C-alpha cells in the first residue's frame, strides 16, 4: 500500500510543504491516509485540506484539527474534513 501524505504547494511557491504534524517519527501517522482519502472524496484540494487542518477551531479557541490528530482524535478530524466539502 502506497503511503499518502499531505504535501502542499502554496500559491506562488515552487516547493512542496510536508507538515511535520502528519508524521509519527519517520512514518506518516496511521490516520493520515484516511484523512487524505476523505478529503479527496469531499472534493478538497491539498491547499484547502491544509487550511482546514490548521485553522483554529471556534472563534476564541487556539486548538486546531491537527491538535486533535496528535491527541488521537482521528475520527473527529475525518468527520470535520468530510464536513468541509465544497459540495455541501
DSSP file (Angstrom, degrees, kcal/mol; ACC not computed):
  #  RESIDUE AA STRUCTURE BP1 BP2  ACC     N-H-->O    O-->H-N    N-H-->O    O-->H-N    TCO  KAPPA ALPHA  PHI   PSI    X-CA   Y-CA   Z-CA
    1    1 A X              0   0    0      0, 0.0     2,-0.2     0, 0.0     0, 0.0   0.000 360.0 360.0 360.0 127.0    0.0    0.0    0.0
    2    2 A X        -     0   0    0      1,-0.1     2,-0.3     0, 0.0     0, 0.0  -0.479 360.0-116.8 -71.9 142.2    1.4    3.4   -1.0
    3    3 A X        -     0   0    0     -2,-0.2     2,-0.5    29,-0.0    -1,-0.1  -0.614  23.5-153.0 -78.4 137.1    1.7    5.9    1.7
    4    4 A X        +     0   0    0     -2,-0.3     2,-0.3     2,-0.0    32,-0.1  -0.946  20.2 171.6-108.4 132.3   -0.4    9.0    1.3
    5    5 A X        -     0   0    0     -2,-0.5     2,-0.8    28,-0.1    18,-0.0  -0.896  39.1-100.6-133.1 166.1    0.8   12.2    2.9
    6    6 A X        +     0   0    0     -2,-0.3     2,-0.5    13,-0.2    13,-0.4  -0.798  41.6 173.4 -92.2 113.3   -0.2   15.8    2.8
    7    7 A X        -     0   0    0     -2,-0.8     2,-0.5    11,-0.2    11,-0.2  -0.984   9.0-170.6-123.1 120.0    2.1   17.8    0.5
    8    8 A X  B     -A   17   0A   0      9,-2.7     9,-3.5    -2,-0.5     2,-0.7  -0.921  18.6-164.0-119.4 132.0    1.1   21.4   -0.2
    9    9 A X        -     0   0    0     -2,-0.5     7,-0.2     7,-0.3     3,-0.1  -0.928  26.3-144.6-109.9 106.0    2.5   23.8   -2.6
   10   10 A X    >   -     0   0    0     -2,-0.7     3,-2.4     5,-0.4     5,-0.1  -0.326  35.8 -78.2 -69.6 150.6    1.2   27.2   -1.5
   11   11 A X  T 3  S+     0   0    0      1,-0.3    -1,-0.2     3,-0.0     3,-0.1  -0.199 119.1  16.0 -51.8 132.6    0.3   29.8   -4.1
   12   12 A X  T 3  S+     0   0    0      1,-0.3     2,-0.3    -3,-0.1    -1,-0.3   0.346 102.8 113.8  86.6  -6.0    3.5   31.5   -5.5
   13   13 A X    <   -     0   0    0     -3,-2.4    -1,-0.3     1,-0.1    -4,-0.0  -0.685  52.6-160.5 -99.7 152.5    5.8   28.8   -4.2
   14   14 A X  S    S+     0   0    0     -2,-0.3     2,-0.3    -3,-0.1    -1,-0.1   0.501  73.2  73.8-100.4  -9.4    7.9   26.3   -6.1
   15   15 A X  S    S-     0   0    0     -5,-0.1    -5,-0.4    -7,-0.0     2,-0.3  -0.751  76.3-124.9-110.3 152.4    8.4   23.9   -3.2
   16   16 A X        -     0   0    0     -2,-0.3     2,-0.5    -7,-0.2    -7,-0.3  -0.738  18.3-141.8 -92.3 143.5    6.0   21.5   -1.5
   17   17 A X  B     -A    8   0A   0     -9,-3.5    -9,-2.7    -2,-0.3     2,-0.6  -0.920  12.2-170.4-104.9 126.1    5.4   21.7    2.2
   18   18 A X        -     0   0    0     -2,-0.5   -11,-0.2   -11,-0.2    -2,-0.0  -0.855  25.3-136.4-116.5  91.8    5.1   18.4    4.1
   19   19 A X    >   -     0   0    0     -2,-0.6     3,-1.3   -13,-0.4   -13,-0.2  -0.166   2.7-137.9 -57.0 136.3    3.9   19.4    7.6
   20   20 A X  G >  S+     0   0    0      1,-0.3     3,-2.0     2,-0.2    -1,-0.1   0.767  94.7  74.1 -64.9 -27.6    5.7   17.5   10.4
   21   21 A X  G 3  S+     0   0    0      1,-0.3    -1,-0.3     3,-0.1    -2,-0.1   0.663  86.8  63.5 -65.5 -14.3    2.5   17.0   12.4
   22   22 A X  G <  S+     0   0    0     -3,-1.3     7,-3.0   -16,-0.1     2,-0.4   0.523  94.3  77.5 -86.2  -2.9    1.4   14.3   10.0
   23   23 A X  E <   -B   28   0B   0     -3,-2.0     2,-0.6     5,-0.3     5,-0.3  -0.821  60.3-158.1-110.1 146.8    4.4   12.1   10.9
   24   24 A X  E >  S-B   27   0B   0      3,-3.4     3,-1.0    -2,-0.4     2,-0.5  -0.871  80.2 -46.8-116.3  91.6    4.9    9.9   13.9
   25   25 A X  T 3  S-     0   0    0     -2,-0.6     4,-0.1     1,-0.2    -2,-0.0  -0.716 122.7 -23.1  77.1-129.7    8.7    9.7   13.8
   26   26 A X  T 3  S+     0   0    0     -2,-0.5     2,-0.3    -3,-0.1    -1,-0.2   0.604 127.8  71.9 -89.6 -12.7    9.8    8.9   10.3
   27   27 A X  E <  S-B   24   0B   0     -3,-1.0    -3,-3.4     1,-0.1     3,-0.1  -0.743  89.4-101.9-106.9 150.6    6.5    7.4    9.2
   28   28 A X  E     -B   23   0B   0     -2,-0.3    -5,-0.3    -5,-0.3    -2,-0.1  -0.376  48.0 -96.4 -63.8 146.4    3.1    9.0    8.5
   29   29 A X    >>  -     0   0    0     -7,-3.0     3,-1.5     1,-0.1     4,-0.5  -0.331  35.6-114.8 -58.1 146.9    0.5    8.7   11.2
   30   30 A X  T 34 S+     0   0    0      1,-0.3     4,-0.5     2,-0.2     3,-0.4   0.815 113.5  53.1 -57.3 -33.1   -1.8    5.8   10.5
   31   31 A X  T 3> S+     0   0    0      1,-0.2     4,-2.2     2,-0.2    -1,-0.3   0.613  85.5  83.2 -81.8 -12.0   -4.8    8.1   10.1
   32   32 A X  H <> S+     0   0    0     -3,-1.5     4,-2.7     1,-0.2     5,-0.2   0.903  88.6  53.4 -61.6 -41.4   -3.2   10.4    7.5
   33   33 A X  H  X S+     0   0    0     -4,-0.5     4,-2.5    -3,-0.4    -1,-0.2   0.933 110.4  47.3 -57.3 -46.7   -4.1    8.1    4.7
   34   34 A X  H  > S+     0   0    0     -4,-0.5     4,-2.4     1,-0.2    -1,-0.2   0.866 111.5  51.4 -64.3 -36.4   -7.7    8.1    5.8
   35   35 A X  H  X S+     0   0    0     -4,-2.2     4,-2.3     2,-0.2    -2,-0.2   0.926 111.0  46.9 -66.5 -45.1   -7.7   11.9    6.1
   36   36 A X  H  X S+     0   0    0     -4,-2.7     4,-2.4     2,-0.2    -2,-0.2   0.917 113.5  48.6 -63.4 -43.7   -6.3   12.3    2.6
   37   37 A X  H  X S+     0   0    0     -4,-2.5     4,-2.5    -5,-0.2    -2,-0.2   0.924 111.4  49.7 -62.7 -44.3   -8.8    9.9    1.1
   38   38 A X  H  X S+     0   0    0     -4,-2.4     4,-1.8     1,-0.2    -1,-0.2   0.894 110.7  50.9 -61.3 -40.1  -11.7   11.6    2.9
   39   39 A X  H  X>S+     0   0    0     -4,-2.3     5,-2.8     2,-0.2     4,-0.6   0.920 110.5  47.8 -64.5 -43.9  -10.5   15.0    1.6
   40   40 A X  H ><5S+     0   0    0     -4,-2.4     3,-1.0     1,-0.2    -2,-0.2   0.914 111.4  50.5 -64.0 -41.9  -10.3   13.7   -1.9
   41   41 A X  H 3<5S+     0   0    0     -4,-2.5    -1,-0.2     1,-0.2    -2,-0.2   0.838 110.3  51.2 -63.8 -31.5  -13.8   12.2   -1.7
   42   42 A X  H 3<5S-     0   0    0     -4,-1.8    45,-0.6    -5,-0.2    44,-0.5   0.517 119.2-111.3 -83.6  -5.8  -15.1   15.5   -0.3
   43   43 A X  T <<5 +     0   0    0     -3,-1.0     2,-0.4    -4,-0.6    -3,-0.2   0.691  66.0 148.0  84.9  19.1  -13.6   17.4   -3.2
   44   44 A X      < -     0   0    0     -5,-2.8    -1,-0.3    -6,-0.2     2,-0.1  -0.730  38.1-143.2 -88.1 132.6  -10.9   19.2   -1.2
   45   45 A X     >  -     0   0    0     -2,-0.4     4,-2.5     1,-0.1     5,-0.2  -0.384  34.1 -96.0 -83.0 174.4   -7.6   20.0   -2.9
   46   46 A X  H  > S+     0   0    0      1,-0.2     4,-2.3     2,-0.2     5,-0.2   0.866 123.4  50.3 -62.5 -38.8   -4.4   19.8   -1.0
   47   47 A X  H  > S+     0   0    0      2,-0.2     4,-2.3     1,-0.2    -1,-0.2   0.930 112.2  47.0 -66.2 -44.5   -4.2   23.5   -0.1
   48   48 A X  H  > S+     0   0    0      2,-0.2     4,-2.6     1,-0.2    -2,-0.2   0.900 110.8  52.5 -65.3 -39.6   -7.8   23.5    1.2
   49   49 A X  H  X S+     0   0    0     -4,-2.5     4,-2.5     2,-0.2    -1,-0.2   0.931 109.6  49.2 -59.8 -45.7   -7.2   20.4    3.2
   50   50 A X  H  X S+     0   0    0     -4,-2.3     4,-1.8     1,-0.2    -2,-0.2   0.917 111.2  49.9 -58.8 -44.6   -4.1   22.1    4.8
   51   51 A X  H  X S+     0   0    0     -4,-2.3     4,-1.3     1,-0.2    -2,-0.2   0.914 111.2  48.8 -61.6 -43.3   -6.2   25.2    5.6
   52   52 A X  H  < S+     0   0    0     -4,-2.6    13,-0.4     1,-0.2     3,-0.3   0.925 113.6  46.4 -62.4 -45.0   -8.9   23.0    7.2
   53   53 A X  H  < S+     0   0    0     -4,-2.5    13,-1.9     1,-0.2    12,-0.3   0.782 119.0  39.1 -71.0 -27.4   -6.5   21.1    9.3
   54   54 A X  H  < S+     0   0    0     -4,-1.8    -1,-0.2    -5,-0.2    -2,-0.2   0.502  89.8 105.1-105.2  -4.4   -4.5   24.1   10.5
   55   55 A X  S  < S-     0   0    0     -4,-1.3    10,-0.6    -3,-0.3    11,-0.2  -0.452  80.3 -99.4 -74.6 149.6   -7.3   26.7   11.1
   56   56 A X  B     -C   64   0C   0      8,-0.2     2,-0.6    -2,-0.1     8,-0.2  -0.402  33.1-126.0 -65.8 143.6   -8.4   27.5   14.6
   57   57 A X  S    S-     0   0    0      6,-3.1     4,-0.3    -2,-0.1     6,-0.3  -0.832  73.5  -2.7 -92.7 120.8  -11.5   25.7   15.8
   58   58 A X  S    S-     0   0    0     -2,-0.6    -2,-0.0     1,-0.1     0, 0.0  -0.007  91.7 -77.8  85.4 166.0  -14.1   28.1   17.1
   59   59 A X  S    S+     0   0    0      1,-0.2    -1,-0.1     3,-0.0    -3,-0.1   0.893 126.3  22.8 -71.6 -41.3  -14.0   31.9   17.5
   60   60 A X  S    S+     0   0    0     -3,-0.1    -1,-0.2    -4,-0.0    -2,-0.1   0.386  99.7 109.7-108.7   3.6  -11.9   32.1   20.7
   61   61 A X        -     0   0    0     -4,-0.3    -5,-0.1     1,-0.1    -3,-0.0  -0.353  48.7-162.6 -82.4 160.1  -10.1   28.8   20.6
   62   62 A X        +     0   0    0     -6,-0.1     2,-0.1    -2,-0.1    -1,-0.1   0.464  61.1 103.4-112.8  -9.1   -6.5   28.1   19.9
   63   63 A X        -     0   0    0     -6,-0.3    -6,-3.1    -7,-0.1     2,-0.3  -0.452  51.3-164.8 -77.5 149.5   -6.8   24.4   19.1
   64   64 A X  B >>  -C   56   0C   0     -8,-0.2     4,-1.4    -2,-0.1     3,-0.8  -0.790  37.2-102.5-124.1 168.2   -6.7   23.2   15.5
   65   65 A X  H 3> S+     0   0    0    -10,-0.6     4,-2.3   -13,-0.4   -11,-0.2   0.844 121.4  61.6 -61.7 -32.1   -7.7   19.9   13.9
   66   66 A X  H 3> S+     0   0    0    -13,-1.9     4,-2.2     1,-0.2    -1,-0.3   0.832  99.8  55.5 -64.0 -28.8   -4.0   19.0   13.8
   67   67 A X  H <> S+     0   0    0     -3,-0.8     4,-1.7   -14,-0.2    -1,-0.2   0.910 107.6  48.0 -66.9 -41.3   -4.0   19.2   17.6
   68   68 A X  H  <>S+     0   0    0     -4,-1.4     5,-3.4     2,-0.2     4,-0.2   0.882 109.6  54.2 -64.3 -37.8   -6.9   16.7   17.7
   69   69 A X  H ><5S+     0   0    0     -4,-2.3     3,-1.4     1,-0.2    -2,-0.2   0.933 108.6  47.7 -60.8 -46.9   -5.0   14.5   15.3
   70   70 A X  H 3<5S+     0   0    0     -4,-2.2    -1,-0.2     1,-0.3    -2,-0.2   0.829 110.1  54.0 -62.4 -32.0   -1.9   14.5   17.6
   71   71 A X  T 3<5S-     0   0    0     -4,-1.7    -1,-0.3    -5,-0.1    -2,-0.2   0.396 124.4-100.9 -85.9   3.3   -4.2   13.7   20.5
   72   72 A X  T < 5S+     0   0    0     -3,-1.4     2,-1.1    -4,-0.2     3,-0.3   0.619  78.9 136.8  89.9  13.3   -5.7   10.6   18.8
   73   73 A X     >< +     0   0    0     -5,-3.4     4,-2.2     1,-0.2     5,-0.2  -0.267  17.3 145.4 -87.2  50.2   -9.0   12.2   17.7
   74   74 A X  H  >  +     0   0    0     -2,-1.1     4,-2.6     1,-0.2    -1,-0.2   0.896  67.7  49.3 -56.4 -47.2   -8.8   10.7   14.2
   75   75 A X  H  > S+     0   0    0     -3,-0.3     4,-2.5     1,-0.2    -1,-0.2   0.890 109.9  52.1 -63.8 -39.1  -12.5   10.2   13.8
   76   76 A X  H  > S+     0   0    0      2,-0.2     4,-2.3     1,-0.2    -1,-0.2   0.922 111.5  47.3 -60.3 -44.7  -13.2   13.8   14.8
   77   77 A X  H  X S+     0   0    0     -4,-2.2     4,-2.4     2,-0.2    -2,-0.2   0.924 111.9  49.1 -64.5 -45.5  -10.7   15.0   12.2
   78   78 A X  H  X S+     0   0    0     -4,-2.6     4,-2.4     1,-0.2    -1,-0.2   0.905 111.6  49.7 -62.4 -42.0  -12.0   12.8    9.4
   79   79 A X  H  X S+     0   0    0     -4,-2.5     4,-2.1    -5,-0.2    -1,-0.2   0.924 111.2  49.0 -62.1 -44.7  -15.6   13.9   10.2
   80   80 A X  H  X S+     0   0    0     -4,-2.3     4,-0.7     2,-0.2    -2,-0.2   0.882 110.1  51.4 -63.7 -38.8  -14.6   17.6   10.1
   81   81 A X  H >< S+     0   0    0     -4,-2.4     3,-1.0     1,-0.2    -1,-0.2   0.930 110.3  48.8 -63.9 -45.4  -12.7   17.1    6.8
   82   82 A X  H >< S+     0   0    0     -4,-2.4     3,-1.2     1,-0.3    -2,-0.2   0.878 108.9  53.5 -61.5 -37.2  -15.8   15.5    5.2
   83   83 A X  H 3< S+     0   0    0     -4,-2.1    -1,-0.3     1,-0.3    -2,-0.2   0.622  96.9  68.0 -73.7 -11.8  -18.0   18.4    6.5
   84   84 A X  T << S+     0   0    0     -3,-1.0    -1,-0.3    -4,-0.7    -2,-0.2   0.325  71.8 134.5 -88.4   7.7  -15.6   20.9    4.8
   85   85 A X    X   -     0   0    0     -3,-1.2     3,-1.3     1,-0.2   -42,-0.1  -0.316  56.6-143.8 -60.4 133.3  -16.7   19.7    1.4
   86   86 A X  T 3  S+     0   0    0    -44,-0.5    -1,-0.2     1,-0.2   -43,-0.1   0.621  98.1  70.0 -70.4 -10.1  -17.5   22.5   -1.1
   87   87 A X  T 3         0   0    0    -45,-0.6    -1,-0.2     1,-0.2   -44,-0.1   0.560 360.0 360.0 -82.0  -9.1  -20.2   20.2   -2.4
   88   88 A X    <         0   0    0     -3,-1.3    -1,-0.2   -46,-0.1    -2,-0.1   0.485 360.0 360.0 -74.5 360.0  -22.3   20.6    0.8
